Amino acid sequence: MRFKPKPLKSDVKFECKFCLDCCRGRFIYLTLHDIKNIMRRGHDPQDFILLTAEEGKIRFVLAYREWDLGCVFHDPETGKCKIHDYNPLICQIYPFMVSYKPLGIEGEEPFEYNGEKLWLYYDESCPGIGEGKEVITREEVAELGVRFHKEFEKTDLEGLNSLLNGENNGT
């Protein structure tokens, strides 16, 4: 299912319902830090990294199963993530999204975070929004989004080669 952005105008309760939508049928982008973190726990990068080209750049995404387009670390029986304790940054952000420009959605407004204007959204198709006891703040969403953007921009093929060669300068 595609992300259906709705402006995040206030802090919100969120509890994952293990509906599986975030783990299937979409690219799950990886940073060099994500790759290093997963490798450090004994996973072979050949088993979990796919390459894609976007806007003239090589990007890394989590591999997926062909039969259901689910992430290779997603357990289809339980709905749980096998690497949840060290999952990629983009997974930690979902069902939220941070943009450096407005998407043109009714009701959106900029959010000031550390001197930057950001636009915050949530996936209105996610059944966990508004559920549970944990409150996710807009500051937390902004922090994760900014961190992902910075790490993602410095993620490149050269950095991956360094990681694969045992060098530590990719993160």
MARNU-380337 format. One record per residue (C-alpha): x, y, z; residue in three letters; chain; residue number from 1. Coordinates in steps of 0.05 Angstrom, whole numbers, padded with zeros to 5 digits. Layout:
<pts>
        X        Y        Z   guti   gunu   bapa
        X        Y        Z    ala      A    NUM
...
</pts>
This chain:
<pts>
        X        Y        Z   guti   gunu   bapa
    00000    00000    00000    met      A      1
    00025    00069   -00016    arg      A      2
    00038    00122    00037    phe      A      3
   -00023    00168    00044    lys      A      4
    00006    00231    00075    pro      A      5
   -00035    00272    00123    lys      A      6
   -00004    00333    00158    pro      A      7
    00021    00319    00228    leu      A      8
   -00004    00381    00266    lys      A      9
    00006    00356    00337    ser      A     10
    00037    00301    00378    asp      A     11
    00000    00235    00368    val      A     12
   -00009    00168    00401    lys      A     13
    00019    00109    00362    phe      A     14
    00021    00034    00372    glu      A     15
    00043   -00014    00318    cys      A     16
   -00013   -00062    00300    lys      A     17
    00032   -00108    00258    phe      A     18
   -00013   -00098    00197    cys      A     19
    00048   -00112    00154    leu      A     20
    00035   -00055    00104    asp      A     21
    00100   -00018    00121    cys      A     22
    00141   -00081    00109    cys      A     23
    00113   -00099    00040    arg      A     24
    00109   -00069   -00028    gly      A     25
    00154   -00008   -00016    arg      A     26
    00228    00009   -00017    phe      A     27
    00258    00010    00052    ile      A     28
    00318    00056    00044    tyr      A     29
    00384    00041    00079    leu      A     30
    00439    00087    00103    thr      A     31
    00511    00065    00112    leu      A     32
    00499    00066    00187    his      A     33
    00439    00018    00178    asp      A     34
    00480   -00029    00135    ile      A     35
    00538   -00029    00184    lys      A     36
    00491   -00041    00243    asn      A     37
    00458   -00100    00209    ile      A     38
    00524   -00130    00186    met      A     39
    00553   -00123    00256    arg      A     40
    00499   -00171    00280    arg      A     41
    00522   -00226    00232    gly      A     42
    00479   -00213    00171    his      A     43
    00511   -00220    00102    asp      A     44
    00499   -00157    00061    pro      A     45
    00488   -00200   -00001    gln      A     46
    00426   -00227    00035    asp      A     47
    00394   -00160    00052    phe      A     48
    00417   -00104    00005    ile      A     49
    00389   -00087   -00064    leu      A     50
    00413   -00030   -00106    leu      A     51
    00369    00019   -00143    thr      A     52
    00384    00081   -00183    ala      A     53
    00346    00145   -00169    glu      A     54
    00359    00215   -00195    glu      A     55
    00429    00194   -00218    gly      A     56
    00448    00164   -00151    lys      A     57
    00456    00092   -00128    ile      A     58
    00411    00079   -00069    arg      A     59
    00409    00018   -00023    phe      A     60
    00344   -00015   -00002    val      A     61
    00327   -00076    00039    leu      A     62
    00318   -00138   -00002    ala      A     63
    00248   -00166   -00007    tyr      A     64
    00216   -00233   -00019    arg      A     65
    00189   -00242   -00089    glu      A     66
    00128   -00281   -00069    trp      A     67
    00096   -00226   -00026    asp      A     68
    00144   -00166   -00035    leu      A     69
    00157   -00168    00040    gly      A     70
    00222   -00146    00071    cys      A     71
    00270   -00204    00081    val      A     72
    00272   -00189    00156    phe      A     73
    00197   -00189    00164    his      A     74
    00166   -00253    00193    asp      A     75
    00101   -00264    00154    pro      A     76
    00074   -00311    00207    glu      A     77
    00080   -00264    00267    thr      A     78
    00082   -00197    00231    gly      A     79
    00143   -00179    00272    lys      A     80
    00211   -00154    00249    cys      A     81
    00269   -00201    00260    lys      A     82
    00316   -00142    00268    ile      A     83
    00270   -00095    00306    his      A     84
    00322   -00080    00360    asp      A     85
    00369   -00052    00307    tyr      A     86
    00322   -00037    00249    asn      A     87
    00338    00016    00196    pro      A     88
    00326    00089    00212    leu      A     89
    00271    00094    00159    ile      A     90
    00234    00038    00196    cys      A     91
    00240    00077    00261    gln      A     92
    00208    00137    00228    ile      A     93
    00148    00101    00197    tyr      A     94
    00088    00116    00197    pro      A     95
    00114    00187    00197    phe      A     96
    00150    00226    00143    met      A     97
    00192    00289    00142    val      A     98
    00198    00333    00081    ser      A     99
    00240    00395    00068    tyr      A    100
    00185    00423    00024    lys      A    101
    00109    00421    00026    pro      A    102
    00075    00365   -00012    leu      A    103
    00014    00407   -00031    gly      A    104
   -00033    00373    00017    ile      A    105
   -00091    00411    00049    glu      A    106
   -00076    00435    00119    gly      A    107
    00000    00426    00117    glu      A    108
    00042    00477    00153    glu      A    109
    00117    00484    00166    pro      A    110
    00147    00460    00231    phe      A    111
    00209    00496    00257    glu      A    112
    00263    00448    00282    tyr      A    113
    00334    00472    00299    asn      A    114
    00327    00531    00252    gly      A    115
    00301    00490    00194    glu      A    116
    00231    00490    00163    lys      A    117
    00204    00420    00157    leu      A    118
    00137    00391    00138    trp      A    119
    00114    00332    00179    leu      A    120
    00064    00279    00158    tyr      A    121
    00036    00213    00179    tyr      A    122
    00008    00155    00138    asp      A    123
   -00067    00160    00146    glu      A    124
   -00074    00087    00124    ser      A    125
   -00034    00063    00185    cys      A    126
   -00082    00031    00235    pro      A    127
   -00035    00046    00294    gly      A    128
   -00043    00122    00290    ile      A    129
   -00082    00147    00350    gly      A    130
   -00076    00080    00385    glu      A    131
   -00039    00057    00448    gly      A    132
   -00007    00096    00504    lys      A    133
    00059    00119    00473    glu      A    134
    00057    00191    00448    val      A    135
    00102    00209    00390    ile      A    136
    00122    00282    00390    thr      A    137
    00132    00324    00328    arg      A    138
    00202    00339    00355    glu      A    139
    00218    00264    00356    glu      A    140
    00193    00256    00284    val      A    141
    00233    00317    00261    ala      A    142
    00296    00291    00296    glu      A    143
    00292    00223    00263    leu      A    144
    00276    00254    00195    gly      A    145
    00334    00303    00197    val      A    146
    00381    00248    00219    arg      A    147
    00357    00202    00163    phe      A    148
    00365    00257    00111    his      A    149
    00436    00272    00133    lys      A    150
    00457    00199    00135    glu      A    151
    00422    00182    00070    phe      A    152
    00456    00239    00032    glu      A    153
    00525    00213    00051    lys      A    154
    00507    00141    00034    thr      A    155
    00541    00121   -00031    asp      A    156
    00575    00063   -00067    leu      A    157
    00643    00085   -00043    glu      A    158
    00620    00082    00029    gly      A    159
    00590    00014    00019    leu      A    160
    00655   -00011   -00011    asn      A    161
    00692    00014    00050    ser      A    162
    00644   -00023    00096    leu      A    163
    00650   -00087    00056    leu      A    164
    00726   -00081    00058    asn      A    165
    00725   -00076    00133    gly      A    166
    00740   -00002    00136    glu      A    167
    00702    00039    00187    asn      A    168
    00695    00105    00151    asn      A    169
    00625    00097    00122    gly      A    170
    00586    00122    00182    thr      A    171
</pts>
